[in-house]
Amino acid sequence: MYDGGKIIVGLIIFVGLVTFPILYNMGKPAAMPELKLNTPEIQQLQEKHCVESKEYMRANHMQLLNDWRDWAVRDGKRVYVNSEGKHFTISLQDTCMHCHSNKKEFCDRCHTYANVKPYCWSCHLAPKEKET
């Protein structure tokens, strides 16, 4: 093996180049996005509360939306009773997007940060955002 040294050096350089981006960014978290909750709809509300608490929604909103889909489409259930006993219409567009009408500033920022691609808009119409 006459060129063994060159091959080993080439492999070391290749492995170094391939792993450099991973090693360089290790331990450097991306900055969490700032959510824009100051939509005109939210500003007009007397009581500013979501379907559930902020902590619950941050952790479980996708599961809640999946449950709502199953209840509405499969079971015909159209009313959700939250942990405080308040009633809400089960509707992504009329309940959630009524207040969170700034999809690009609210939904998309977090989903991009978390690198998730929700499939909500494969069935639902994406909301038309108002120019502010």
N, C-alpha and C positions, 0 to 999 in steps of 0.2 A: 504494500500500500504506500505508494510514493507521495500521494497528495493528502494523506490522512490529517496532517496538521491544518491544511487549508480548509478541509471539510469541517473539522471540529471548530475552527475559528468562525467559519460561516454559519454553523449551527448556533453557536453562542450569540453571534450578532443577530441572527434571525429571532431567537427566543427573546433576546433583550428588546428588540423592536416591537415584537408582538405583545409582550407583557408590560412595556413602558406605560401606556395609558392607564392600565389598571393600577400599577404600583404608584404612579404619580398622583392619582386622585384618591388613593386609599386614605380614609380617615377625614376627608374633607366633605362635610355634608353640604348639600346645596341649600341656599337660603329658602326658608319656607315662604310661600307667596302670601302677600297681604290681600285679603278678600275685600271686595267693595260691597258693603251692605247698605249703602246709602242710596238705594233706588227711590224714585219718587213714590212708588207704592208703599214702601216700608216707612218713609217719612210721614205719610198721611195716616198711618195706623195709630189708633189710640193706644191699644195694647200691643206691644211688640214682642210676640212670642211665636215660636215655631210649633210644629206639630208635637214635637218632644223637646227635651232640653238640648242645649247646644252641645254638651258633651256626648249625649246619646246620639245625636244626629251625626256628629263627626265620626263616631266609631261605627255606627250601624245604619247609616242612611241607605246603603245599597241593599242590605238585607230587608229593611223596611219597604223599599220600593219593589223588591222581588215579591215580598209577601202581599203588598197591595195589588200587584199584577195578578197573582194567583187568586186572591180573594175576589177581585173585580171581574176578571175574565172567566175564571173557572167556577167560582162559587156564586157569582152574582151579588156579592156583598159590596155596597157602595159607600158605607159610612165607617169611619175609623174612630174608635174611642181611645184617647191617649191615656197615659198613666194618671192624669189629673181628672179624668172623667169627661173631658171636653170632646165634642163631636166634630169631625172634619170629613169633608167629602173626599173619597179616595180618587184622586186625579192628579197626575203629574203636571198636566198643563194648567188646570184651573186652581189647584191648591198650591203646589210647590212653585211653579213658574209664575204665579200671580205676584208673589212677593219677590222672588229671586229672578226677576226678569232680565238681569244682566248676565246672560249665559257665558259670554266671553270673559267677563271680569270675575264671575263667581265660580261656575262649574268648571270651565275649561282650565283655569289657572291651577286649581287643585289636582285635576285629573292629569294635567301635563306634568306637574311636580311629582305625583305619585306614579307616573308612567302607566296609567290605566286607560283603557279605551272602552267606555261604557257603550252599551248597545241600545240605549234609550231611543235614540233618534233613528233607528232602523224601522221603528213602527210609528213613533210620534213625530209630529211636525216640529222642527226646531223653532223656538220662538223668534219672532222678529223683534230685534232690539231697537229701542227708541234712541234717537240721537240726543245726547245731553250737552 
